[in-house]
């Protein structure tokens, strides 16, 4: 066999391993890109937006209708850490989760979380912690050195007063070391409103550089030992520098692009949530069950589903379908991709079963972010001036121009080629998961 053939076969093997490793590593890369952009110094602090989000927030499918508070914690470095959540009331509703590097939720917090809105001190323990645990804490045992908290202050009304009340509530949330619990210090806070924040996943060598940083910082979990072998062939090993030559960079970039293409193919052909319609949850039942148990079922490891959902979103929710639930569509009623040069109507049937609110948000179909330059990103049950039909349904329009007389109900497609929609249920009623209440398909309509 010639040396050229051996090189070609080696490259093909590296490519195959690279594709599989990229799908597996998607949630960790997603985390690491967020961490490196939002908390590059490794400081324990809150980052937040003091106003509702605009297009400068180039994160994956963010919610434009509430307040985000985020923090990146490192109990592996700092030891046990306390996330102190004050009690809430009907005017200050908090939904959130604490997740590990793999975006597995350690626990949900807030109204639909472990504290049920009463507040509580969550104690985040590092991997292998065997020291004493004091009473009075809600204990979260992490299997990764780093975790993050994503907290959402759900506004009770679309007003500046409600926003400011939500911010005032969030200022009472603190993070501190357990040994500081008797006299907790104030947690630093950094307002990102108005700043360009870009945490899109890069499908080039930066993807592998981010994955290498995770490998260097985190313990190998038993379920992932086979991927340690895959990464060794790629050139990523704990305790060794990742320094691929130009030829290997080219192979790895091709592999991650192919992994992305495969994930997009799966994403655009997910099984429908409702029979005969095009709305879907971007992962299967196995994934939802695995998230709840931290992939404890040794018979199934749905990392492909995991890669699909974390190429387009961030945050894991432990009690999915109780506090929040999401459905996505990328197709119209005929199964065609949603095009930004066409106009569509989405009819939201009356009686959406939610205790908080519903919304439908538009994202760029290429990278799952707010469309750059847009001024409006969603329509919700709280939208001021929302036009409601006589039967209680709501028609929401998406297209290149605003529908005359329906400005509150319209979102413009702006500078994009394709788009996708995410329908959010906050405070999920049982009729959502039982499918007694169903969304209708998005319909293409004439612009007149």
N, C-alpha and C positions, 0 to 999 in steps of 0.2 A: 504494500500500500504506500502510495506516495506521501511525502510530507505535506503537500498541498491538501490531499484528501484528509489527512489527520487533522490539520488545522481547521478545515471546513467542518468536519464532524465535531470537533471540540467546540467550535463556535455555535453550531446547532444545539449541542447539549447545554451550553451556557445560556442560550436564548430560551430554551424550554424551561430551564430552572428559573431564569429571571422572570418570565411571565408568571409562573406559579407563585414565586416569592413576592412579586409585586401585588398580586391579588390578596395574598395572605397578609402582607404588611400594611395594607391601605389604612386601617384605623390608627395604627401607631404613627405612620407618616402624617396623617391628618392632625393628630395630637401634636406632634413635634413641630409642624409648620405653625400651628396656632401658638404654641409655647414660644417658639423662637421669634415670632413677630410681636406678640402681646406681652411677653415677659422675658426679654432677651437677657436681662441681668440676673435672672433667677431669684428676684426679690419677691417675698411674700407680700402681695398687695392686691387690692381690688382694682380692676380696670372696668370702666363703665362708660355709658353714654348718657349725658345729662339731658338730651333731647331724643325724640324718636329717631330711629336710624334713617340715613339717607344713602345715596348710591356710593358715597365714599367708604361705606362699610362693605368691602369686597370679601366678606366671609361667605361660607356655603349656606344657602337658603336661610338667612336670618329672618326673624319675625319683626316686621316694621311697626307693630302696634303695641309694643310694651317696652319695659326698661330691662336692659341686660346688666347684670353684675357678674363678673367672672374673676376667679382667682386660681392661680397655679401653685400647688402646695408640694413640698418635698419632704414628707415624713421620713424617707430613707436617709436624708441628710440631717434634718432638724429634730428627729425623734417625734413622739406623739404630738399631734396638733389638734387644737380645738377649733371647730367651726361653730360659732355661737350665734344662733338664730333667735331673734326676739319673737315673742308671741305676736300673732297677727289678728286682725279682725276683718269685718266685711269691707272696710275701707282700704285695707292693706293686705292684698292677697299675694302670697308668694308660692310659686311653683319652681322646683329646681331639682337638680341631681348632683351627686358627687360620683365621679367616674375615674377608673384607672387609666393607664396609658393606652390600653386596648379599647377604651371607650365602653367598657363594661360598667354598668352602674353599681356602685357599692350600696347605694341607697338613694331613694328620692327624699326630698325635704320639702317642708311647707305644707300647705293645706291638704294635698293628696299624697304626702310623704309620711315618713315614720312619726314625725311629731304632730301630724294632723292639724297644723296651724297653731298649735299651742306654744310653739317655740321649743328650743332644746339645745343642749350642748352636744354636738357630734364630735366624738373623739376618733380621729383617724390614726390608726396604728400602722407602722411600717411592716414590711414582710418579716415574718418569723418573730415578731415581738412576743416575748414570753415574760415580760415584767408584770407587776401588779397593775390592775385596772381599777381605779377608784370608782365608787358608787356615784350615781347621778348623771352618768353620761350615756348617750346613744352610741354604741361602739361600732366602728366600721374598720374591718381588718382588710388592709390592702395587700395584694400580692405583687404590686409594683412599687418601686421607690417613690414615684411621683404620681400625683392625682390632680384632678382639677374640679372645681365647683362652678357650675353654670346655673345662675339663679335668675329667675324672671319675676319682676314685679308686675303683676297683671293689673292694668288700670281699670278702675270701675266706671270710668267715663272718658270720652275723648277730649279732655280739657287740660289746660295748663295747670289748673289747680290740682287735678288728680295726678298729673305727672309729678308735680312738686311734692305732693303727699307721699307718692311712691318712693321718690328719692330720699325723703326724710326718713321713711321707714328703713330703707336700705342702709342709711348711715349708722343704724344701730347694729348691723351685722359686723362681727369681728372674727379675726383669726389670730390665734396666739399659741405659743408652746404650752404644753400641759404644765410645765414647771412655773408658768406665769399666771396660772389660773387664779391665785389669790389676789393678784393686782394686775389684771390684763391691760396691756398697753393698747393704744389706739392703732388701728390698722391703716397703713398708708392707702390712699385712694388716688387714682389717676383718671381724669376725664379725657376720653378720646373723641368727644364730639368735634366734628369739623376736620379731623385728621383722616388721611387716606390709610386704611387698614386693609392690607391685601393678604389673605391667608388661603388663596386658591392653591390647590395641589399642583406642583410642577411635574410634568411628565417628561423629565429629562434627567440628567445626572444628579440634579438637586434632590430628586426623589430618593435616590440611593444614599446620598450624603445624609439626608434626614433619617433614613432607616438605620444607617450606621450609628448615628448619635444615640438612637434608642437602644441599639444592641450594646453599645458601650456603657450605657447608664442603668440598664435594667437587668434583673435576673432572668434566666431562661425558665419559662414555665414548662412543667413536664409534658404538656400536650404539644408543645412546639419544638421538641427536640429534633424532629425530622427536618424542620426548617433551618435549624442551626447548620445541618449538613448542607442544605441547598445554598445557604448564604456563604458557607466556607468556599464553595466553588466559585461563587461570584466575587469573593475577595473581602467579605465582611466577616470578621472574627473578633470576639471579645479580646481586648488587650492588644490588638494590632491595628496599625493605621490602615485606613482605606485609601489606597492610592493607585487606582487603575490607570493603565496606560491608554493612549488615544484609541487603540483598536478595541480595548475592552469597554471604554466609555461608549463608543459607537454601538457595540453589541447590547450593552445595558440600556441605552436610550431607545434602541429599537424594541427591546423586550418590554420596557415599561409602556411604550406607546401601544404595543400590541395588547398588553394587559388592559390598558384603558379602553381600547377599541372593543375587546371582548366584554368588559364590564358594561360598556354602553349598549352593546347588543343585548345583553341580558336585561338591562334596565329598561330598554325600550320595548321589551317583549315579556314583561312580568305578567303572571297570571292575574286576571282582574279580580278586584275585591267583590264586585257585583257581577253576577252572571250576565254575559252579553253586553257589558259596558267596558269602558276603558280606564276607569279609576283603579289605582292599585296602591298597595302598601309596598314600598321598595325592599322587601325581604319576605321570606317565607315563614311559616309557623315554627319550623325548627329553629330559626334564628331568634324569634321572640322568646321562645322557651329557653334557649341557651343563654340569652342575655340575663334572664331572671336568675338562672342558677350558676352563672359564671362558667358556662360550658362544662358543667360537671358530668353530663351524660357522655360516657366514653364511647357510646355507639354511634354518635354523630358529631361532626365538627363542621358546622355550616359556615366556613370562612369565606366561601364564594358569596353567599348572601351578605355576609358582613362587609366584604369588599364593595359590593354594589351600593349598600346604604351609606357607607362612609366615603365614597367618592363624591357624594352629593350633599352630605349633611354632617353635622357634628352633634354630639351629646347622646348618651344612652339613657333610656328611661326604664326603670325597673318595673313599674306598674303601668305598662302601656295599655291604653284604652280605659283608664280611670281618670287621671288628671288631664292627659293630653292624648290625642290621636291625630294621625295625619294621613291623608290620601293624596296621591299625585296623579296627574295625567299629562301626557305629552302628545296625545292624539285627539282628533275631533271624532264626531260620531261615525265617520266613514273609515277610521283607522289611519288617517293621514296625519303626519307630524304637524303640529301647530306652527303656522308660518306667520312671521311678523308683518308681512305685507297684506294679509287678509284680516277680515273682521269676524269675530266670533261672539256668540251669546252663550252664557252659562246661566241656566235657570236653577236657582237654589230653592228647593221646595219649602213650603211653609213648615213651621214648627220644628226647626233644627233642634235636636235634643241635646242642648248644652245648658249648663248652669252658669257659665261665665260668658263666653261669646264665641262666635264663629268668624272665620275670615278666609279669604282666598287671596293668595299672593302670587305675583308673576315673577319669574326669574329667567335670565338669559338661558336659552337652551344649550349653549355651548359649554358654559362653566358653572351654572347653578348659582349665579350671583345676581344682585340687583342690576338691572340694565343701566349702564353708565349714562349719566346725564339726566336720567328720569327724575321727575319730581313726585311721582306717586307710584306706589308699589303694591297696593292691596285695596280691597273693599271688604268691610266687615259689618257685622250687625251693629257696631258702634259708630259707623261712618256718619258724620253730620250730614243731614239732608238726604239720607238714603231714600230712594224712591222704591216703595213697596207696592206690588200689584194688589188688586182687589182681593185675591184669594190668599194673600199673605206671602206668596212667593216673591223672590227678588231676582231680577234679571241683571246680570253683571256682564259688561261688554269689554272686549279686548281687541285692540286694533290700532292702526296708525293714526286715527283721528278720534276725537271725543264725539260721542253721540249727542246731538243737540237736545238740551233739556234733561239729559241723563249724566251730567258731569260727575255727580257723586258716585254713580254706578259704573264708571268707565276707568280703565287703566290703559294708557297708551303703550304700545310696543316699543316705541323709540328706536334707538340705534341698535337693533338686533336683527338676526336672521330667522331664528326659531326661538320659541319660548316654551316654558313649562309652567304648570300651575300646581300649587300646593294648597289644599283645603285643610284648615286647622279646626279641630274641635277642642275647646277648652272647658273642662268640667263635663266629661263625657257621659251622656245618658246611656242607659242600657240598650236603647233602640239602635244606637250606632253599631255596636259590635254584633248584635243579633240581626242586623240588616233589615229591621222593620222599617227604618227610615233610610232612603237611598238617594244619593246624588244622581242627577241625570248627566248624560254625556254633553260635552261642549259642542255646540252646533255652529258651523260656518254660515254666515248670513250675508246678504247684500249690504253694501255700505250706505244705501239710500235710506 
